[in-house]
């Protein structure tokens, strides 16, 4: 991601705030195991190099990348798994901007951020995203 994709923001006193992407660009954080390939636990790293890719994930993620969106893999794999993971992504042709290792394991995530966060649970097939109304938890006003 280049800095020219970020819009600078300032508070009322002229202090810089965290920048935001333009509204046309989405910042995708994508899990790896069980989302773009076979679900392989960290306890069996020897299987990571031969994981079966989910073809629809490859097509959609590369499409989003080509459209100018930011693709970052966010995985529970550890730093010890970075080399095998990067080699696997390259071998299968995934286009991406970065990878963050060490995501907490166990699911039931509740992401709190000062920026807009949207979560989509993967249920077995990658497609273009559609808009749906859902109930969410929010902070009291």
The first five atom37 places (N, CA, C, CB, O) and aatype in JSON, in Angstrom:
{
  "aatype": [20, 20, 20, 20, 20, 20, 20, 20, 20, 20, 20, 20, 20, 20, 20, 20, 20, 20, 20, 20, 20, 20, 20, 20, 20, 20, 20, 20, 20, 20, 20, 20, 20, 20, 20, 20, 20, 20, 20, 20, 20, 20, 20, 20, 20, 20, 20, 20, 20, 20, 20, 20, 20, 20, 20, 20, 20, 20, 20, 20, 20, 20, 20, 20, 20, 20, 20, 20, 20, 20, 20, 20, 20, 20, 20, 20, 20, 20, 20, 20, 20, 20, 20, 20, 20, 20, 20, 20, 20, 20, 20, 20, 20, 20, 20, 20, 20, 20, 20, 20, 20, 20, 20, 20, 20, 20, 20, 20, 20, 20, 20, 20, 20, 20, 20, 20, 20, 20, 20, 20, 20, 20, 20, 20, 20, 20, 20, 20, 20, 20, 20, 20, 20, 20, 20, 20, 20, 20, 20, 20, 20],
  "atom_mask": [
    [1, 1, 1, 1, 1],
    [1, 1, 1, 1, 1],
    [1, 1, 1, 1, 1],
    [1, 1, 1, 1, 1],
    [1, 1, 1, 1, 1],
    [1, 1, 1, 1, 1],
    [1, 1, 1, 1, 1],
    [1, 1, 1, 1, 1],
    [1, 1, 1, 1, 1],
    [1, 1, 1, 1, 1],
    [1, 1, 1, 1, 1],
    [1, 1, 1, 1, 1],
    [1, 1, 1, 1, 1],
    [1, 1, 1, 1, 1],
    [1, 1, 1, 1, 1],
    [1, 1, 1, 1, 1],
    [1, 1, 1, 1, 1],
    [1, 1, 1, 1, 1],
    [1, 1, 1, 1, 1],
    [1, 1, 1, 1, 1],
    [1, 1, 1, 1, 1],
    [1, 1, 1, 1, 1],
    [1, 1, 1, 1, 1],
    [1, 1, 1, 1, 1],
    [1, 1, 1, 1, 1],
    [1, 1, 1, 1, 1],
    [1, 1, 1, 1, 1],
    [1, 1, 1, 1, 1],
    [1, 1, 1, 1, 1],
    [1, 1, 1, 1, 1],
    [1, 1, 1, 1, 1],
    [1, 1, 1, 1, 1],
    [1, 1, 1, 1, 1],
    [1, 1, 1, 1, 1],
    [1, 1, 1, 1, 1],
    [1, 1, 1, 1, 1],
    [1, 1, 1, 1, 1],
    [1, 1, 1, 1, 1],
    [1, 1, 1, 1, 1],
    [1, 1, 1, 1, 1],
    [1, 1, 1, 1, 1],
    [1, 1, 1, 1, 1],
    [1, 1, 1, 1, 1],
    [1, 1, 1, 1, 1],
    [1, 1, 1, 1, 1],
    [1, 1, 1, 1, 1],
    [1, 1, 1, 1, 1],
    [1, 1, 1, 1, 1],
    [1, 1, 1, 1, 1],
    [1, 1, 1, 1, 1],
    [1, 1, 1, 1, 1],
    [1, 1, 1, 1, 1],
    [1, 1, 1, 1, 1],
    [1, 1, 1, 1, 1],
    [1, 1, 1, 1, 1],
    [1, 1, 1, 1, 1],
    [1, 1, 1, 1, 1],
    [1, 1, 1, 1, 1],
    [1, 1, 1, 1, 1],
    [1, 1, 1, 1, 1],
    [1, 1, 1, 1, 1],
    [1, 1, 1, 1, 1],
    [1, 1, 1, 1, 1],
    [1, 1, 1, 1, 1],
    [1, 1, 1, 1, 1],
    [1, 1, 1, 1, 1],
    [1, 1, 1, 1, 1],
    [1, 1, 1, 1, 1],
    [1, 1, 1, 1, 1],
    [1, 1, 1, 1, 1],
    [1, 1, 1, 1, 1],
    [1, 1, 1, 1, 1],
    [1, 1, 1, 1, 1],
    [1, 1, 1, 1, 1],
    [1, 1, 1, 1, 1],
    [1, 1, 1, 1, 1],
    [1, 1, 1, 1, 1],
    [1, 1, 1, 1, 1],
    [1, 1, 1, 1, 1],
    [1, 1, 1, 1, 1],
    [1, 1, 1, 1, 1],
    [1, 1, 1, 1, 1],
    [1, 1, 1, 1, 1],
    [1, 1, 1, 1, 1],
    [1, 1, 1, 1, 1],
    [1, 1, 1, 1, 1],
    [1, 1, 1, 1, 1],
    [1, 1, 1, 1, 1],
    [1, 1, 1, 1, 1],
    [1, 1, 1, 1, 1],
    [1, 1, 1, 1, 1],
    [1, 1, 1, 1, 1],
    [1, 1, 1, 1, 1],
    [1, 1, 1, 1, 1],
    [1, 1, 1, 1, 1],
    [1, 1, 1, 1, 1],
    [1, 1, 1, 1, 1],
    [1, 1, 1, 1, 1],
    [1, 1, 1, 1, 1],
    [1, 1, 1, 1, 1],
    [1, 1, 1, 1, 1],
    [1, 1, 1, 1, 1],
    [1, 1, 1, 1, 1],
    [1, 1, 1, 1, 1],
    [1, 1, 1, 1, 1],
    [1, 1, 1, 1, 1],
    [1, 1, 1, 1, 1],
    [1, 1, 1, 1, 1],
    [1, 1, 1, 1, 1],
    [1, 1, 1, 1, 1],
    [1, 1, 1, 1, 1],
    [1, 1, 1, 1, 1],
    [1, 1, 1, 1, 1],
    [1, 1, 1, 1, 1],
    [1, 1, 1, 1, 1],
    [1, 1, 1, 1, 1],
    [1, 1, 1, 1, 1],
    [1, 1, 1, 1, 1],
    [1, 1, 1, 1, 1],
    [1, 1, 1, 1, 1],
    [1, 1, 1, 1, 1],
    [1, 1, 1, 1, 1],
    [1, 1, 1, 1, 1],
    [1, 1, 1, 1, 1],
    [1, 1, 1, 1, 1],
    [1, 1, 1, 1, 1],
    [1, 1, 1, 1, 1],
    [1, 1, 1, 1, 1],
    [1, 1, 1, 1, 1],
    [1, 1, 1, 1, 1],
    [1, 1, 1, 1, 1],
    [1, 1, 1, 1, 1],
    [1, 1, 1, 1, 1],
    [1, 1, 1, 1, 1],
    [1, 1, 1, 1, 1],
    [1, 1, 1, 1, 1],
    [1, 1, 1, 1, 1],
    [1, 1, 1, 1, 1],
    [1, 1, 1, 1, 1],
    [1, 1, 1, 1, 1],
    [1, 1, 1, 1, 1]
  ],
  "atom_positions": [
    [[0.86, -1.17, 0.0], [0.0, 0.0, 0.0], [0.9, 1.23, 0.0], [-0.97, 0.0, 1.22], [1.87, 1.29, 0.75]],
    [[0.58, 2.18, -0.83], [1.38, 3.39, -0.87], [0.7, 4.49, -0.04], [1.58, 3.86, -2.34], [-0.51, 4.49, 0.15]],
    [[1.52, 5.42, 0.43], [0.99, 6.5, 1.25], [0.03, 7.39, 0.48], [2.12, 7.34, 1.79], [-0.8, 8.06, 1.08]],
    [[0.11, 7.4, -0.87], [-0.8, 8.24, -1.64], [-2.22, 7.67, -1.66], [-0.29, 8.41, -3.06], [-3.14, 8.34, -2.13]],
    [[-2.42, 6.44, -1.16], [-3.77, 5.88, -1.04], [-4.44, 6.32, 0.25], [-3.72, 4.35, -1.12], [-5.63, 6.09, 0.44]],
    [[-3.67, 6.95, 1.15], [-4.2, 7.36, 2.44], [-4.56, 8.84, 2.44], [-3.19, 7.06, 3.54], [-3.8, 9.67, 1.94]],
    [[-5.71, 9.15, 2.99], [-6.14, 10.53, 3.15], [-5.72, 11.01, 4.54], [-7.67, 10.68, 2.95], [-6.05, 10.38, 5.54]],
    [[-5.0, 12.11, 4.6], [-4.56, 12.66, 5.88], [-5.74, 13.34, 6.57], [-3.39, 13.66, 5.68], [-6.56, 14.0, 5.93]],
    [[-5.8, 13.16, 7.88], [-6.85, 13.77, 8.69], [-6.21, 14.59, 9.8], [-7.81, 12.7, 9.28], [-5.13, 14.27, 10.29]],
    [[-6.9, 15.67, 10.19], [-6.44, 16.5, 11.31], [-7.6, 16.77, 12.25], [-5.83, 17.83, 10.79], [-8.76, 16.81, 11.84]],
    [[-7.26, 16.96, 13.53], [-8.3, 17.35, 14.48], [-8.49, 18.86, 14.42], [-7.94, 16.9, 15.93], [-7.86, 19.53, 13.6]],
    [[-9.36, 19.4, 15.27], [-9.68, 20.84, 15.23], [-8.48, 21.73, 15.55], [-10.8, 21.14, 16.21], [-8.48, 22.91, 15.2]],
    [[-7.45, 21.17, 16.21], [-6.25, 21.93, 16.54], [-5.13, 21.76, 15.52], [-5.76, 21.52, 17.9], [-4.04, 22.3, 15.7]],
    [[-5.41, 21.02, 14.45], [-4.41, 20.82, 13.41], [-3.48, 19.64, 13.65], [-3.6, 22.04, 13.27], [-2.54, 19.44, 12.88]],
    [[-3.73, 18.85, 14.7], [-2.92, 17.66, 14.96], [-3.3, 16.55, 13.98], [-3.1, 17.17, 16.42], [-4.47, 16.35, 13.69]],
    [[-2.29, 15.84, 13.49], [-2.58, 14.73, 12.59], [-3.27, 13.6, 13.34], [-1.28, 14.22, 11.95], [-2.95, 13.3, 14.49]],
    [[-4.23, 12.99, 12.67], [-4.92, 11.8, 13.16], [-4.53, 10.63, 12.28], [-6.46, 12.0, 13.17], [-3.89, 10.81, 11.25]],
    [[-4.9, 9.42, 12.69], [-4.63, 8.25, 11.85], [-5.27, 8.45, 10.49], [-5.16, 6.95, 12.52], [-6.44, 8.81, 10.41]],
    [[-4.52, 8.24, 9.41], [-5.07, 8.43, 8.07], [-6.07, 7.33, 7.72], [-3.96, 8.46, 7.03], [-6.09, 6.27, 8.35]],
    [[-6.9, 7.59, 6.72], [-7.88, 6.61, 6.26], [-7.73, 6.43, 4.75], [-9.33, 7.05, 6.63], [-7.32, 7.34, 4.03]],
    [[-8.08, 5.23, 4.29], [-8.1, 4.97, 2.86], [-9.26, 5.7, 2.21], [-8.2, 3.46, 2.58], [-10.24, 6.01, 2.88]],
    [[-9.14, 5.97, 0.93], [-10.27, 6.55, 0.21], [-11.43, 5.56, 0.26], [-9.88, 6.89, -1.26], [-11.22, 4.36, 0.44]],
    [[-12.63, 6.04, 0.1], [-13.83, 5.2, 0.25], [-13.91, 4.11, -0.82], [-15.08, 6.06, 0.19], [-14.64, 3.13, -0.64]],
    [[-13.18, 4.25, -1.93], [-13.22, 3.25, -3.0], [-12.32, 2.05, -2.7], [-12.81, 3.87, -4.31], [-12.46, 1.0, -3.34]],
    [[-11.42, 2.18, -1.75], [-10.45, 1.13, -1.46], [-10.83, 0.42, -0.17], [-9.03, 1.7, -1.36], [-11.07, 1.05, 0.86]],
    [[-10.87, -0.91, -0.23], [-11.14, -1.71, 0.96], [-9.84, -2.32, 1.44], [-12.21, -2.81, 0.68], [-8.96, -2.64, 0.64]],
    [[-9.72, -2.49, 2.74], [-8.55, -3.03, 3.39], [-8.92, -4.41, 3.92], [-8.03, -2.09, 4.54], [-9.42, -4.54, 5.03]],
    [[-8.68, -5.45, 3.11], [-9.1, -6.8, 3.47], [-8.05, -7.5, 4.34], [-9.37, -7.63, 2.21], [-6.87, -7.55, 3.98]],
    [[-8.48, -8.03, 5.48], [-7.66, -8.9, 6.32], [-8.22, -10.3, 6.13], [-7.67, -8.46, 7.85], [-9.37, -10.57, 6.5]],
    [[-7.42, -11.2, 5.58], [-7.91, -12.52, 5.19], [-7.18, -13.59, 5.99], [-7.73, -12.75, 3.68], [-5.95, -13.62, 6.03]],
    [[-7.94, -14.47, 6.62], [-7.37, -15.63, 7.3], [-6.86, -16.61, 6.24], [-8.42, -16.31, 8.24], [-7.26, -16.53, 5.08]],
    [[-5.99, -17.52, 6.63], [-5.45, -18.49, 5.68], [-6.08, -19.87, 5.88], [-3.94, -18.59, 5.83], [-6.81, -20.34, 5.01]],
    [[-5.81, -20.51, 7.01], [-6.23, -21.89, 7.23], [-7.75, -22.0, 7.38], [-5.55, -22.47, 8.46], [-8.35, -21.38, 8.26]],
    [[-8.35, -22.8, 6.51], [-9.8, -22.98, 6.53], [-10.54, -21.88, 5.8], [-10.28, -23.06, 7.94], [-11.77, -21.9, 5.74]],
    [[-9.8, -20.91, 5.23], [-10.43, -19.8, 4.52], [-9.97, -19.75, 3.06], [-10.11, -18.47, 5.21], [-10.8, -19.59, 2.16]],
    [[-8.66, -19.88, 2.83], [-8.17, -19.91, 1.45], [-7.59, -21.27, 1.1], [-7.12, -18.82, 1.23], [-7.22, -21.53, -0.05]],
    [[-7.5, -22.15, 2.1], [-6.96, -23.49, 1.88], [-7.43, -24.42, 3.0], [-5.4, -23.46, 1.82], [-8.18, -24.02, 3.89]],
    [[-6.98, -25.68, 2.91], [-7.29, -26.64, 3.97], [-7.0, -26.03, 5.34], [-6.47, -27.94, 3.77], [-6.1, -25.21, 5.49]],
    [[-7.78, -26.44, 6.33], [-7.59, -25.97, 7.71], [-6.49, -26.81, 8.36], [-8.92, -26.06, 8.53], [-6.7, -27.97, 8.7]],
    [[-5.32, -26.19, 8.52], [-4.16, -26.91, 9.06], [-3.73, -26.24, 10.36], [-2.98, -26.92, 8.03], [-3.45, -25.04, 10.37]],
    [[-3.69, -27.0, 11.46], [-3.29, -26.4, 12.74], [-1.78, -26.18, 12.81], [-3.74, -27.28, 13.9], [-1.01, -26.85, 12.12]],
    [[-1.37, -25.25, 13.64], [0.06, -24.96, 13.83], [0.83, -26.18, 14.31], [0.24, -23.82, 14.81], [2.04, -26.27, 14.11]],
    [[0.14, -27.11, 14.94], [0.8, -28.29, 15.47], [1.22, -29.28, 14.37], [-0.11, -28.99, 16.46], [1.93, -30.25, 14.64]],
    [[0.78, -29.05, 13.12], [1.15, -29.92, 12.0], [1.73, -29.09, 10.84], [-0.09, -30.73, 11.52], [1.21, -29.15, 9.72]],
    [[2.8, -28.33, 11.1], [3.34, -27.44, 10.07], [3.84, -28.15, 8.82], [4.46, -26.64, 10.66], [3.94, -27.53, 7.76]],
    [[4.16, -29.43, 8.93], [4.63, -30.17, 7.76], [3.57, -30.24, 6.66], [5.04, -31.58, 8.16], [3.9, -30.49, 5.51]],
    [[2.3, -30.02, 7.0], [1.22, -30.05, 6.02], [1.02, -28.7, 5.31], [-0.08, -30.47, 6.7], [0.33, -28.64, 4.29]],
    [[1.61, -27.64, 5.84], [1.35, -26.3, 5.3], [1.82, -26.14, 3.85], [2.04, -25.26, 6.16], [1.16, -25.46, 3.07]],
    [[2.92, -26.76, 3.49], [3.48, -26.62, 2.14], [2.63, -27.31, 1.08], [4.89, -27.17, 2.1], [2.74, -27.0, -0.1]],
    [[1.79, -28.25, 1.5], [1.0, -29.03, 0.53], [-0.5, -28.81, 0.69], [1.31, -30.51, 0.68], [-1.29, -29.59, 0.17]],
    [[-0.89, -27.76, 1.4], [-2.31, -27.48, 1.61], [-3.03, -27.3, 0.27], [-2.49, -26.23, 2.48], [-2.49, -26.7, -0.66]],
    [[-4.24, -27.83, 0.18], [-5.06, -27.66, -1.03], [-5.62, -26.23, -1.03], [-6.22, -28.72, -1.09], [-6.23, -25.8, -0.06]],
    [[-5.4, -25.53, -2.12], [-5.92, -24.17, -2.27], [-7.42, -24.23, -2.58], [-5.16, -23.41, -3.39], [-7.87, -25.15, -3.25]],
    [[-8.18, -23.26, -2.09], [-9.58, -23.11, -2.46], [-9.61, -22.21, -3.71], [-10.46, -22.49, -1.27], [-9.38, -21.0, -3.59]],
    [[-9.88, -22.77, -4.9], [-9.75, -22.01, -6.15], [-10.59, -20.73, -6.17], [-10.16, -22.88, -7.3], [-10.14, -19.72, -6.72]],
    [[-11.79, -20.76, -5.59], [-12.62, -19.54, -5.62], [-11.98, -18.43, -4.78], [-14.03, -19.85, -5.1], [-12.15, -17.25, -5.1]],
    [[-11.26, -18.78, -3.73], [-10.56, -17.78, -2.93], [-9.46, -17.11, -3.76], [-9.95, -18.42, -1.65], [-9.32, -15.89, -3.72]],
    [[-8.71, -17.9, -4.49], [-7.64, -17.36, -5.34], [-8.21, -16.39, -6.36], [-6.89, -18.5, -6.05], [-7.67, -15.3, -6.54]],
    [[-9.29, -16.77, -7.02], [-9.88, -15.92, -8.06], [-10.4, -14.6, -7.47], [-11.03, -16.67, -8.76], [-10.1, -13.53, -7.99]],
    [[-11.17, -14.68, -6.39], [-11.78, -13.47, -5.81], [-10.71, -12.56, -5.21], [-12.82, -13.85, -4.74], [-10.73, -11.35, -5.44]],
    [[-9.78, -13.11, -4.44], [-8.77, -12.26, -3.81], [-7.88, -11.59, -4.84], [-7.91, -13.08, -2.85], [-7.56, -10.41, -4.69]],
    [[-7.48, -12.3, -5.88], [-6.68, -11.67, -6.93], [-7.49, -10.61, -7.69], [-6.15, -12.72, -7.91], [-6.93, -9.6, -8.11]],
    [[-8.78, -10.84, -7.85], [-9.65, -9.83, -8.48], [-9.68, -8.57, -7.62], [-11.09, -10.4, -8.67], [-9.54, -7.46, -8.14]],
    [[-9.88, -8.74, -6.31], [-9.91, -7.58, -5.41], [-8.57, -6.84, -5.44], [-10.24, -8.01, -3.97], [-8.54, -5.6, -5.45]],
    [[-7.48, -7.58, -5.46], [-6.15, -6.97, -5.55], [-6.04, -6.15, -6.84], [-5.04, -8.07, -5.5], [-5.61, -5.0, -6.81]],
    [[-6.43, -6.75, -7.97], [-6.36, -6.06, -9.26], [-7.26, -4.84, -9.31], [-6.73, -7.02, -10.38], [-6.98, -3.9, -10.06]],
    [[-8.34, -4.83, -8.54], [-9.23, -3.66, -8.47], [-8.66, -2.55, -7.6], [-10.59, -4.08, -7.92], [-9.23, -1.46, -7.53]],
    [[-7.53, -2.8, -6.95], [-6.86, -1.76, -6.16], [-7.09, -1.86, -4.66], [-7.32, -0.43, -6.62], [-6.68, -0.98, -3.91]],
    [[-7.74, -2.93, -4.21], [-7.96, -3.11, -2.77], [-6.69, -3.65, -2.12], [-9.16, -4.06, -2.52], [-5.82, -4.21, -2.8]],
    [[-6.59, -3.48, -0.81], [-5.43, -3.94, -0.05], [-5.72, -5.34, 0.48], [-5.08, -2.95, 1.11], [-6.73, -5.55, 1.15]],
    [[-4.85, -6.28, 0.2], [-5.0, -7.67, 0.66], [-3.87, -7.96, 1.65], [-4.97, -8.68, -0.55], [-2.69, -7.94, 1.3]],
    [[-4.25, -8.24, 2.89], [-3.3, -8.61, 3.93], [-3.77, -9.92, 4.55], [-3.15, -7.49, 5.02], [-4.91, -10.03, 4.99]],
    [[-2.89, -10.9, 4.58], [-3.23, -12.15, 5.24], [-2.95, -11.99, 6.73], [-2.43, -13.36, 4.65], [-1.89, -11.51, 7.13]],
    [[-3.93, -12.39, 7.55], [-3.9, -12.25, 9.0], [-4.14, -13.65, 9.55], [-4.99, -11.2, 9.54], [-5.27, -14.14, 9.54]],
    [[-3.08, -14.3, 10.01], [-3.14, -15.73, 10.29], [-2.68, -16.08, 11.7], [-2.3, -16.47, 9.29], [-1.88, -15.36, 12.3]],
    [[-3.19, -17.17, 12.21], [-2.74, -17.7, 13.5], [-1.42, -18.45, 13.37], [-3.81, -18.61, 14.1], [-0.84, -18.85, 14.38]],
    [[-0.96, -18.64, 12.16], [0.36, -19.25, 12.0], [1.39, -18.34, 12.68], [0.71, -19.47, 10.49], [1.2, -17.13, 12.75]],
    [[2.47, -18.93, 13.16], [3.49, -18.15, 13.88], [4.59, -17.68, 12.93], [4.1, -18.99, 15.02], [4.62, -18.06, 11.76]],
    [[5.48, -16.84, 13.44], [6.62, -16.37, 12.64], [7.45, -17.54, 12.13], [7.51, -15.42, 13.46], [8.04, -17.46, 11.05]],
    [[7.49, -18.63, 12.88], [8.22, -19.82, 12.42], [7.63, -20.39, 11.13], [8.2, -20.9, 13.51], [8.31, -21.11, 10.4]],
    [[6.37, -20.07, 10.83], [5.69, -20.58, 9.64], [5.71, -19.58, 8.47], [4.25, -20.93, 9.99], [5.15, -19.87, 7.41]],
    [[6.33, -18.42, 8.66], [6.27, -17.36, 7.63], [6.86, -17.84, 6.3], [7.03, -16.12, 8.12], [6.24, -17.65, 5.25]],
    [[8.03, -18.44, 6.31], [8.7, -18.83, 5.06], [7.87, -19.83, 4.27], [10.08, -19.43, 5.36], [7.68, -19.65, 3.07]],
    [[7.38, -20.88, 4.91], [6.58, -21.88, 4.2], [5.27, -21.27, 3.72], [6.3, -23.08, 5.12], [4.78, -21.63, 2.65]],
    [[4.71, -20.34, 4.49], [3.45, -19.7, 4.1], [3.65, -18.79, 2.89], [2.87, -18.89, 5.26], [2.86, -18.83, 1.95]],
    [[4.7, -17.98, 2.91], [4.98, -17.1, 1.77], [5.25, -17.91, 0.51], [6.17, -16.19, 2.07], [4.78, -17.56, -0.57]],
    [[6.01, -19.0, 0.64], [6.3, -19.85, -0.53], [5.02, -20.46, -1.08], [7.3, -20.97, -0.15], [4.85, -20.53, -2.3]],
    [[4.13, -20.89, -0.2], [2.86, -21.48, -0.63], [2.0, -20.44, -1.36], [2.08, -22.06, 0.58], [1.42, -20.74, -2.4]],
    [[1.93, -19.23, -0.82], [1.14, -18.17, -1.47], [1.67, -17.85, -2.86], [1.14, -16.89, -0.6], [0.9, -17.69, -3.81]],
    [[3.0, -17.76, -3.0], [3.62, -17.48, -4.3], [3.38, -18.65, -5.26], [5.15, -17.22, -4.13], [3.02, -18.44, -6.41]],
    [[3.58, -19.86, -4.78], [3.4, -21.05, -5.63], [1.99, -21.11, -6.22], [3.66, -22.32, -4.82], [1.81, -21.52, -7.36]],
    [[1.0, -20.68, -5.44], [-0.38, -20.76, -5.91], [-0.87, -19.48, -6.59], [-1.29, -21.08, -4.75], [-2.0, -19.43, -7.06]],
    [[-0.02, -18.45, -6.64], [-0.35, -17.25, -7.4], [-1.19, -16.22, -6.68], [-1.06, -17.65, -8.61], [-1.83, -15.39, -7.33]],
    [[-1.21, -16.24, -5.34], [-1.95, -15.22, -4.6], [-1.22, -13.89, -4.68], [-2.15, -15.64, -3.11], [-0.01, -13.82, -4.47]],
    [[-1.96, -12.82, -4.98], [-1.43, -11.47, -4.96], [-1.81, -10.86, -3.62], [-1.97, -10.61, -6.18], [-2.97, -10.95, -3.2]],
    [[-0.84, -10.24, -2.96], [-1.15, -9.66, -1.66], [-0.14, -8.58, -1.31], [-1.17, -10.73, -0.57], [0.93, -8.48, -1.93]],
    [[-0.48, -7.78, -0.33], [0.38, -6.68, 0.09], [1.19, -7.0, 1.34], [-0.46, -5.45, 0.32], [2.29, -6.49, 1.51]],
    [[0.65, -7.83, 2.22], [1.35, -8.11, 3.46], [0.77, -9.31, 4.18], [1.32, -6.9, 4.36], [-0.26, -9.86, 3.79]],
    [[1.46, -9.7, 5.25], [1.0, -10.83, 6.04], [1.32, -10.55, 7.5], [1.66, -12.17, 5.56], [2.44, -10.17, 7.85]],
    [[0.33, -10.74, 8.35], [0.48, -10.58, 9.79], [0.34, -11.95, 10.44], [-0.56, -9.57, 10.37], [-0.68, -12.62, 10.29]],
    [[1.36, -12.35, 11.15], [1.38, -13.66, 11.8], [0.92, -13.51, 13.26], [2.81, -14.29, 11.73], [0.93, -12.41, 13.82]],
    [[0.51, -14.62, 13.86], [0.23, -14.65, 15.29], [-1.15, -14.17, 15.7], [1.22, -13.83, 15.98], [-1.34, -13.74, 16.84]],
    [[-2.13, -14.23, 14.8], [-3.51, -13.89, 15.17], [-3.92, -14.8, 16.32], [-4.49, -14.03, 13.94], [-3.57, -15.98, 16.31]],
    [[-4.65, -14.3, 17.31], [-5.08, -15.17, 18.4], [-5.88, -16.36, 17.87], [-5.92, -14.39, 19.42], [-6.66, -16.23, 16.93]],
    [[-5.68, -17.5, 18.48], [-6.36, -18.72, 18.05], [-7.68, -18.85, 18.8], [-5.47, -19.97, 18.29], [-7.86, -18.28, 19.88]],
    [[-8.59, -19.61, 18.21], [-9.81, -19.98, 18.92], [-11.08, -19.29, 18.45], [-9.63, -19.7, 20.33], [-12.16, -19.66, 18.9]],
    [[-10.97, -18.32, 17.57], [-12.18, -17.67, 17.06], [-12.86, -16.79, 18.09], [-13.15, -18.7, 16.57], [-12.23, -16.31, 19.03]],
    [[-14.17, -16.59, 17.91], [-14.99, -15.74, 18.78], [-14.37, -14.34, 18.9], [-15.15, -16.38, 20.17], [-14.3, -13.78, 19.99]],
    [[-13.91, -13.81, 17.76], [-13.24, -12.51, 17.74], [-14.22, -11.37, 17.97], [-12.52, -12.32, 16.41], [-15.36, -11.4, 17.5]],
    [[-13.77, -10.39, 18.69], [-14.54, -9.16, 18.87], [-13.55, -8.01, 18.66], [-15.23, -9.09, 20.31], [-12.79, -7.67, 19.56]],
    [[-13.58, -7.44, 17.47], [-12.6, -6.44, 17.06], [-13.09, -5.06, 17.48], [-12.36, -6.5, 15.53], [-14.21, -4.66, 17.15]],
    [[-12.26, -4.33, 18.22], [-12.58, -2.96, 18.63], [-11.51, -2.05, 18.04], [-12.65, -2.83, 20.19], [-10.32, -2.27, 18.25]],
    [[-11.94, -1.04, 17.32], [-11.02, -0.17, 16.59], [-11.63, 1.21, 16.5], [-10.71, -0.74, 15.17], [-12.84, 1.37, 16.63]],
    [[-10.79, 2.24, 16.28], [-11.33, 3.58, 16.08], [-11.7, 3.83, 14.62], [-10.32, 4.63, 16.55], [-12.19, 4.91, 14.28]],
    [[-11.48, 2.85, 13.76], [-11.89, 2.93, 12.36], [-13.05, 1.96, 12.12], [-10.7, 2.61, 11.41], [-13.27, 1.03, 12.89]],
    [[-13.78, 2.2, 11.04], [-14.87, 1.31, 10.65], [-14.34, -0.09, 10.43], [-15.57, 1.84, 9.38], [-13.35, -0.29, 9.72]],
    [[-15.0, -1.07, 11.03], [-14.63, -2.47, 10.87], [-15.85, -3.23, 10.39], [-14.08, -3.07, 12.2], [-16.94, -3.1, 10.96]],
    [[-15.67, -4.02, 9.36], [-16.74, -4.9, 8.88], [-16.19, -6.32, 8.93], [-17.21, -4.51, 7.42], [-15.05, -6.57, 8.53]],
    [[-16.98, -7.23, 9.41], [-16.52, -8.62, 9.5], [-17.42, -9.5, 8.65], [-16.51, -9.11, 10.98], [-18.64, -9.33, 8.64]],
    [[-16.82, -10.43, 7.96], [-17.55, -11.38, 7.14], [-17.06, -12.77, 7.5], [-17.38, -11.09, 5.61], [-15.87, -13.07, 7.38]],
    [[-17.97, -13.61, 7.95], [-17.57, -14.97, 8.3], [-17.54, -15.84, 7.06], [-18.53, -15.57, 9.36], [-18.51, -15.89, 6.3]],
    [[-16.42, -16.51, 6.85], [-16.28, -17.4, 5.71], [-17.01, -18.7, 6.0], [-14.79, -17.67, 5.4], [-16.82, -19.31, 7.05]],
    [[-17.86, -19.11, 5.05], [-18.64, -20.33, 5.24], [-18.49, -21.29, 4.07], [-20.1, -19.98, 5.44], [-19.45, -21.96, 3.7]],
    [[-17.3, -21.36, 3.48], [-17.03, -22.4, 2.51], [-16.92, -21.99, 1.06], [-18.05, -23.37, 2.61], [-16.51, -22.8, 0.24]],
    [[-17.27, -20.75, 0.7], [-17.17, -20.34, -0.7], [-16.91, -18.84, -0.79], [-18.46, -20.72, -1.48], [-17.62, -18.04, -0.17]],
    [[-15.88, -18.48, -1.57], [-15.61, -17.07, -1.83], [-16.44, -16.62, -3.01], [-14.11, -16.84, -2.1], [-16.49, -17.29, -4.04]],
    [[-17.11, -15.48, -2.86], [-17.83, -14.82, -3.94], [-17.61, -13.33, -3.77], [-19.37, -15.19, -3.92], [-16.98, -12.91, -2.81]],
    [[-18.12, -12.54, -4.69], [-18.17, -11.12, -4.44], [-19.06, -10.9, -3.22], [-18.7, -10.32, -5.7], [-19.98, -11.68, -2.98]],
    [[-18.78, -9.86, -2.46], [-19.57, -9.59, -1.27], [-20.88, -8.9, -1.63], [-18.76, -8.73, -0.28], [-20.94, -8.13, -2.59]],
    [[-21.92, -9.18, -0.86], [-23.21, -8.53, -1.02], [-23.57, -7.84, 0.29], [-24.3, -9.56, -1.45], [-23.03, -8.19, 1.34]],
    [[-24.48, -6.89, 0.23], [-24.92, -6.17, 1.43], [-26.07, -6.91, 2.06], [-25.32, -4.73, 1.09], [-27.01, -7.32, 1.38]],
    [[-26.0, -7.09, 3.39], [-27.08, -7.73, 4.15], [-27.22, -7.01, 5.48], [-26.79, -9.26, 4.35], [-26.23, -6.52, 6.03]],
    [[-28.42, -6.94, 5.99], [-28.65, -6.33, 7.29], [-28.52, -7.39, 8.36], [-30.04, -5.63, 7.35], [-29.14, -8.45, 8.27]],
    [[-27.71, -7.11, 9.38], [-27.48, -8.04, 10.48], [-27.49, -7.27, 11.79], [-26.13, -8.79, 10.3], [-27.31, -6.05, 11.81]],
    [[-27.71, -7.96, 12.88], [-27.62, -7.38, 14.21], [-26.18, -7.44, 14.67], [-28.56, -8.1, 15.22], [-25.52, -8.47, 14.53]],
    [[-25.68, -6.33, 15.21], [-24.31, -6.3, 15.71], [-24.28, -5.72, 17.11], [-23.4, -5.48, 14.77], [-25.22, -5.04, 17.53]],
    [[-23.22, -6.0, 17.84], [-23.01, -5.41, 19.14], [-22.26, -4.1, 18.96], [-22.25, -6.36, 20.08], [-21.31, -4.04, 18.18]],
    [[-22.68, -3.05, 19.68], [-22.02, -1.75, 19.62], [-21.87, -1.21, 21.04], [-22.82, -0.75, 18.73], [-22.5, -1.71, 21.97]],
    [[-21.02, -0.2, 21.2], [-20.89, 0.47, 22.49], [-22.12, 1.32, 22.76], [-19.62, 1.33, 22.54], [-22.72, 1.86, 21.83]],
    [[-22.5, 1.44, 24.04], [-23.61, 2.31, 24.42], [-23.26, 3.74, 24.07], [-23.93, 2.19, 25.93], [-22.09, 4.12, 24.08]],
    [[-24.28, 4.53, 23.75], [-24.03, 5.95, 23.45], [-23.95, 6.75, 24.73], [-25.12, 6.53, 22.55], [-23.75, 7.96, 24.68]]
  ]
}
